[in-house]
Amino acid sequence: MKILLSCHQAEVGGIQTWMVGLARSLRVHGHDCELFFFRGGAFEAHIPTGLPFHRGDLAHLLRLVHTNRYDVVHACNTDWEDGLAAVRHLGAKLVLTCHGWVCPCWSSRTCDALIACSRWNAVSQQEPSDLPVRLVYNGIDTDFYSPPTNRADGPPIVAWVGRGGALEQKRIDRLAAIAGRVVAGGVRLWVADPDGAARVPEAVATALRSSAAFWGPVEPTKMRIFYQQVAASGGCVLSTSTFEGLPLALAEAQACGCAVIGPDVRGVNEAVDPTRGGVIYPPDLPADGLARLVLQTLSDRESMAARGRASRRFAVERFGHTRMVGEYLAAYQSVLATPRRMLRRPAGGFFRSFVRFRSPHYIAHYWAAGHSQFVAAEKLLESGDRLVAKAAVAASLLTCPTLFLRPRRLSHLVAAWRGCHLHRSIK
């Protein structure tokens, strides 16, 4: 089986780490697997040697799919507007994973399978889609992410992990509000943030600079050591998120025997179980209450050691990597064994497309994706890749037919279609 894992950007984050882990396991199982990013980033430096990866726009992706004849393109459901659905017009099956977001445009007309990394995300994505949304919890290598061998001397560490610039989701400002209190209570504060202070408000930066013993990036390959140091100190990982898909960092931390304190919000409450070593707090808990909870939880070293052992067992049972890889392979085999009918009508329907073509929803979703596909078709025509251009322009027409009300675009449609035949039948 040939599989291409695709993502919008090669930034340092949970999705990209998940991609590498899945790709490496698929290759161990004997499948050809490569990575593709629409935009580059710092994560490229952390991709293991020997794991092929590509970077480019939609035209590049379609040319790659046409040349390498991937059986499955596996991507993020957030990448709809990049025009990703066009890969199906080249014969590849398209599988999407929902990493904490919902896109209303994915259906049996635009993809072949929808998978969510958490139960809440599966339920939410199911509402706008006619495809059954499967649940596959994110997996981690629980042999690699393992507990420390010894306890460490010194104050316990409270660690926060994430991208602080995503303020509305990660709420690093809530951490800044309690930072002084918890440090005064006798703990060390570590913040693992790939951007450091660069993207947070100045008030947050000031509070954390004066309180955090460490605030900056940690290489993905060294996160295990980071979690082990926190666990060995008798400390914890603290989450302040407003929601998560299925937070990989919290699964990794618990696999390293590190207890997690997190808010009772979607995603976090699936990754942290108060009956299995975790601590869940009300999301509206005031800053002084949260600081008090953290300090009280860490005050009992024996209790924290027991939480760490329970968290480790929970992570192994729920987030084992072997289980995740097996479930994804089953999903790939299922879609490859299922014939797909030829696409003949727009994803949004002809009537709705023409009646609602000025609505914000139509423009934000169908027009944006259709335009990406049309631009790719133009580039492919200019470079002489007429067969691939035909697939791109067909996808554009079915995604957003009103795009071709302009004569110039209609002429490109005719030019791409004239004398072209797809390189293989659509399955």
Number of C-alpha atoms within 10 A of each C-alpha: 15 17 24 27 22 25 22 20 19 24 18 23 18 16 18 23 21 14 19 19 16 23 23 17 18 21 16 11 12 10 15 18 24 23 23 25 23 18 14 15 12 13 16 17 11 15 18 12 7 8 14 14 16 17 20 14 17 25 24 17 22 25 19 18 22 21 11 12 17 21 20 25 25 24 24 21 26 19 17 23 20 19 25 27 27 30 27 25 24 24 22 25 25 24 22 23 22 26 23 22 16 19 17 15 20 24 19 17 23 21 21 25 22 27 25 29 22 25 18 19 25 25 16 18 24 21 13 14 17 12 18 16 22 21 19 22 23 26 24 27 17 22 12 11 23 21 24 19 8 11 14 14 9 12 16 23 24 27 24 22 24 24 22 26 19 13 16 12 14 21 19 26 20 17 23 21 19 22 24 17 18 22 19 11 16 14 21 22 23 21 25 20 21 22 16 18 18 13 13 18 14 11 11 17 19 13 17 25 14 11 20 18 13 16 22 14 17 17 14 16 11 9 18 21 16 18 30 25 21 27 30 24 25 29 31 30 24 20 25 24 24 18 21 22 23 28 25 20 21 24 28 25 30 35 33 30 32 35 33 29 26 24 24 20 17 19 23 26 21 18 26 27 19 16 12 18 25 24 22 18 17 11 15 11 12 13 16 12 12 24 20 15 17 20 19 11 15 21 17 11 14 11 13 23 22 15 24 29 19 22 28 26 17 23 26 21 13 17 24 20 21 14 16 19 21 15 16 17 14 12 19 22 14 12 17 18 10 11 10 17 10 11 16 10 13 20 22 19 14 15 10 12 22 14 10 14 18 12 10 11 12 17 16 11 17 27 23 20 24 31 21 22 30 28 20 28 30 23 16 24 19 11 10 11 16 23 21 30 32 28 27 33 31 23 28 31 21 23 31 28 23 20 20 16 9 9 10 9 16 15 12 19 22 12 17 24 17 11 10 14 13 16 14 11 10 16 16
